[in-house]
């Protein structure tokens, strides 16, 4: 082998190493709070510049921008000194960027969009998303703080708030309509002061989206005022786990619903949640509703083959079954201070034993 051949091979090998090194994700910084990292002035510039698999650290501060993420990355806020407060805010000119939500065709204005990463993970943590803007009420579409569209990942230790202004404001919106099926986890997150729903999912066709909604705080309004919202946590066209969340949708004027606390279709486990006002509503069958505490409201299991056990219901509407459903197991619940303990009971439903006290009617059968 000649020297020139050896040199050519060495150069080619070095080029391959450089390309491989460039393709490996790296860590960069938005802001200047940490040393020895490549820095960017905005989050948008950072997510555009990095390669897939990179980690983008965000310094405390205010970032008035709309962020679009189209590749697998980790976006994480960091603490600097005594501050741990990176906040994405609405730009001064309002929300001008939008996409079409594929499940129902509406226009979605977003603050953070995670789009089309498919099985690649996008993880967002330790960042707040503030939707306050006097211009939002003039938008002709929906508004979301964080919007996952056909992407998987985790949202954790995030705060989204003030996504409102036109009656269709969502703190976090999760949507999956393509194969392979997507999985998204939302955990340890605070969502409040929205005017439609805190956490909403859309999946079509089912089961294109599986979600895990765990240990979050949902409060429709921190001021205990304002117009009633549509709901707290709403799973449409998706299945999964809704566990250990605290959900409060405030009382509305007489004759107006305060919004459903937790709503879902089929094949969902709803456990360990604390819900006030219009409580837990299962629209389909084969659900597990277990160990929840509901006050000023009820638990509804509309379909068949539902397991409703070990729930505590106080000062509300008891447990409501559907007369066109069957084979539901409603046992070991504590029901206190309601009008009717269990409604819509069919012959195939099991509704004993339960602890029922201070009710006018223990159970009502379907005719």
Order of alpha helices (4+ residues) and beta strands (2+ residues): alpha-beta-beta-alpha-beta-beta-beta-beta-beta-beta-beta-beta-beta-beta-beta-beta-beta-beta-beta-beta-beta-beta-beta-beta-beta-beta-beta-beta-beta-beta-beta-beta-beta-beta-beta-beta
